[in-house]
């Protein structure tokens, strides 16, 4: 299908892009285009103006900033897959196919907030912070506050996601396990784990899920059970999430609960095993 008619603008810098958004409330940002363009072809999105930020160098790349890594919003999945960032490369390597990984961006994925996207589980487990800029200036948004529902985030209509700050987390071990949809590759359920051990003692554990519900969430019940000395199998086998699970033609809520428990156990075992 063909998208509805739209106007197109390619700003030269971030300030120009912000001005275009402020002057055109109906505008949509275009980064890699792997989420927006299919939606436009299906007429699920009909923006009057596309603001193409795909060539803004200030939003690209990975750099060290003190105790964190800053990952620009326009950094591609392929660049992240080749990086030494914590956890995120494990996730990026199982996103889509080579074309998607070479063109799709982490900022576009996070801002789109598809409930079956892979990155949300990882940034919750990493306890990352997202940086956004709008007419009132720049602000930081903790990952736990960013996702607010299906395709809904804390970003304002005139804000642009600059990127995210990822803690270094020395000594942590990571894992990402997902059951992909056979056609799209999106996560029917995906679970990210970050654990810190000191000898045999578990010092910290973070577990987050995507795909299972209509927004990503932390598996706090499993985390608490592990801190009390339970093993991965015992901690996950009777787990009940705090939110309603998603249902669609491919998977029922009951099946997603089964996948959630199994994948949480696998992610924990892989992370704890190094």
C-alpha angles and dihedrals in degrees: 000000000000123000122242117266116283141168121244132215130177110196119209095220143007095266091056091049091052091049092052091051092049092049094044112044090179093059126115127206118239118206118149091344097219093123104029101044096054089048090051092049089054090047089240087124123034108176116180091213133030115204106201109210094163094112100047103123092197089069096051135088143025122271139169117249111179110285094358142056116234113216113194117229092240094054107124126234089245092056091050091048089057095046132094094235117137115265097334096091090057088056098042092054092063098046115113119300133311093279092052092046093050096049107024118090133214092230093052091050094048095045091048089055097201104184090226096050117120105224099064093070090050098050090048091052090046091047088226125177124227122217121214134175129206140154090294094053135256127331139176123233120195112231090240089062099040103077111063103167143311106342089345127120139167090257115118120230092254097042128101123209107236097187140275139281113229119195116234093232098193114205095020122127122214142200139173123197125180142170103219127211104251094230106036102024090226116140115270079186128350129180127196122197133194118181136174120202129187106197104311093334120103106226099176138000130185124182127178136175136210130185093026096090138013091274132020119266144181119253093229094163091059091045091053092048091052092050088054090058104265120141123239094264095050093043095052107033096079098028118140117191121231094233135058111269122235123258129196141146091284102047136015123220088253092055091047090053089054091049091046093055094044096046093045089055092047093048092050094047091049094048094044090047092055 
